[in-house]
Structures are given as C-alpha cells and as structure tokens.
Amino acid sequence: MAKKQKGQALVESVVGLSFVIVPLLIIFPLLAKVSSAQHRADQAAHYNAWERTVWKESRPDRMPSRSGLYVAIRSDEEQMQYLPWRFYQQDGRKIATRQKDQWSWDNNVHPLLKYPLKRDGTNSLLLKNLQESAKDEQELARISGSQQGSGTPGTYGASVERAVGMLSFTGFKLPRDQFYRTQVKTDLENLEMSPFDQLNLSVEGQSALLASGWNAAGPYHVKNRVRRLVLTNYMDVGVIRTAQNLIGIIPFGKEIKSNSLKLGFVEPDVLPANRLCTYGTKNCGG
C-alpha cells in the first residue's frame, strides 16, 4: 500500500501548479492591465462631459453676427481625437491643444496598456482595433464613444424647462439639451492561450454632467438673448425715439432724450477688477 502512495504529493503539486497557480500568475497581471484600461476609459468619459459644457456642436441661438466673436464649436469626432493624447499616451509627454506630431498607437501608448498576449512573449497592445483596416496613426482606431445632450432629468427639472420654454414667443430661448451623457469604450485583445483566447473583453466608461443653459458667448450674446425680455424693448422704435428727442428740447426734459433714457437697455455684468489681472503675476495666481 505504501508503494502505491509514493509520489502522491508531487502529483498534487503538479496539478495545483497547472490548474491554479499558473493561471493565477497569468490572470493577475492581465487584470492589472484591464484595470488600467478601465480607469482611462472612465477618465476619458469624464473629460468629454466637461468639455461638452464649453465646446458646442453648433452655433448657439441668438448669436450676433459681428466680427471679433469666437464660438467654441467642436464635433463629436474632433472631441474624441483628443482622448489618446490625454489619457492613453506615455508619461512625461506634453499635452497641447494643437498637436504637431502624428499619433501612433504602437509608439505613444502607455506601457500599462501592453501585455504579452502572444506565445512568443513579446508585448502587444491590449486595446483592440475597431476595424481590420484601421491605421496606427488614427486616434480613433481603438476607441469609440458617444456624447449626447438631453433635457434636464427629473420632474422638477423638466417643469422648469417647460416654464422657460413658454417665453419662446418673445424670442427668448435657452438650450434645453444641457444634460450631457458620455460614453467611451475600448475592446480588448484575447490571449493566444486557452481558455483566455475567447474572453472578448471590453471596458466602458460613462459620465453625466448637468450644465447651465444660461451660458453665453460674450456680452453681445447676452444682449441678444435677454433684450427680448425687457418690456421697454418693444417701445424702442423710431417714432418713440423721435418723440423722446422732441421732448428733450424742453429744458426739464433733457433726461428723456433717446441717448439718455434708453428703452430696452441691457448691460451685461461687468467683471470685477480682480478678475481682469494677468494670471501668474503678483496677487493674481503668481
């Protein structure tokens, strides 16, 4: 009986190494890489939501047609192209609003997103190409996402929006799609080893942000948007202005002149002096 039990501990060790220890040694580093990809997807989704509060998809309503005004417009695709540079590239690289270099998934991506997926042990990019014909220099070759603006959620928010919408007959209109929901998704490559060759994993980050519909693109935009709510605005016509100027001829009627009593006058909020300083100087962030 003793001879038949000889080597039992060795067999148990081999079985344990083969079916428990070795798979754990493989899966733990892979889980760390997957967690890194998930973290970046979450960050990218948050970033997209914040950027959508500033960069609009189209020209705002009641935007005045005059020179010197800048409207921040950026399409969904243009916004997504910033994600690899900000969240997927190696540490130590500068982030610029306008990139002069060309992106490369093979050369620029962070080492935490590479893993020895193949049997030869060479590190390969964990993020999977969305299409077989995708090129290495395309920023959106391995990430996808969506950015959607909708109405304020909840009964109270929807009621306020409807109440404000009732003023649209005056020409006053606020954007009603300021609840931004964003999603960033990346598919992951499979390992060339059973059973990890059929995982077909993907990571997805989501975010939501409620912005203010009162944002305006400068003082002239404020005037165009709010002026229609000032009741005296409808009296600002040529006939009444002429009458004002005629009454202004009378000594005690000077204050009624059209250049003094301005009907429908709107003055946007003026920035306080401490907000007009040069950032980085003394008493201004320096």
C-alpha positions, 0 to 999 in steps of 0.5 A, a space after each residue: 500500500 505504501 508503494 502505491 502512495 509514493 509520489 502522491 504529493 508531487 502529483 498534487 503539486 503538479 496539478 495545483 501548479 497547472 490548474 491554479 497557480 499558473 493561471 493565477 500568475 497569468 490572470 493577475 497581471 492581465 487584470 492589472 492591465 484591464 484595470 488600467 484600461 478601465 480607469 482611462 476609459 472612465 477618465 476619458 468619459 469624464 473629460 468629454 462631459 466637461 468639455 461638452 459644457 464649453 465646446 458646442 456642436 453648433 452655433 448657439 441661438 441668438 448669436 450676433 453676427 459681428 466680427 471679433 466673436 469666437 464660438 467654441 464649436 467642436 464635433 463629436 469626432 474632433 472631441 474624441 481625437 483628443 482622448 489618446 493624447 490625454 489619457 492613453 499616451 506615455 508619461 512625461 509627454 506634453 499635452 497641447 491643444 494643437 498637436 504637431 506630431 502624428 499619433 501612433 498607437 504602437 509608439 505613444 501608448 502607455 506601457 500599462 496598456 501592453 501585455 504579452 498576449 502572444 506565445 512568443 512573449 513579446 508585448 502587444 497592445 491590449 486595446 483592440 482595433 475597431 476595424 481590420 483596416 484601421 491605421 496606427 496613426 488614427 486616434 480613433 482606431 481603438 476607441 469609440 464613444 458617444 456624447 449626447 445632450 438631453 433635457 434636464 432629468 427629473 420632474 422638477 427639472 423638466 417643469 422648469 424647462 417647460 416654464 422657460 420654454 413658454 417665453 419662446 414667443 418673445 424670442 427668448 430661448 435657452 438650450 434645453 439639451 444641457 444634460 450631457 451623457 458620455 460614453 467611451 469604450 475600448 475592446 480588448 485583445 484575447 490571449 493566444 492561450 486557452 481558455 483566455 483566447 475567447 474572453 472578448 473583453 471590453 471596458 466602458 466608461 460613462 459620465 453625466 454632467 448637468 450644465 447651465 443653459 444660461 451660458 453665453 458667448 460674450 456680452 453681445 450674446 447676452 444682449 441678444 438673448 435677454 433684450 427680448 425680455 425687457 418690456 421697454 424693448 418693444 417701445 424702442 422704435 423710431 417714432 418713440 425715439 423721435 418723440 423722446 428727442 422732441 421732448 428733450 428740447 424742453 429744458 426739464 426734459 433733457 433726461 428723456 432724450 433717446 441717448 439718455 433714457 434708453 428703452 430696452 437697455 441691457 448691460 451685461 455684468 461687468 467683471 470685477 477688477 480682480 478678475 481682469 489681472 494677468 494670471 501668474 503675476 503678483 496677487 493674481 495666481 503668481 
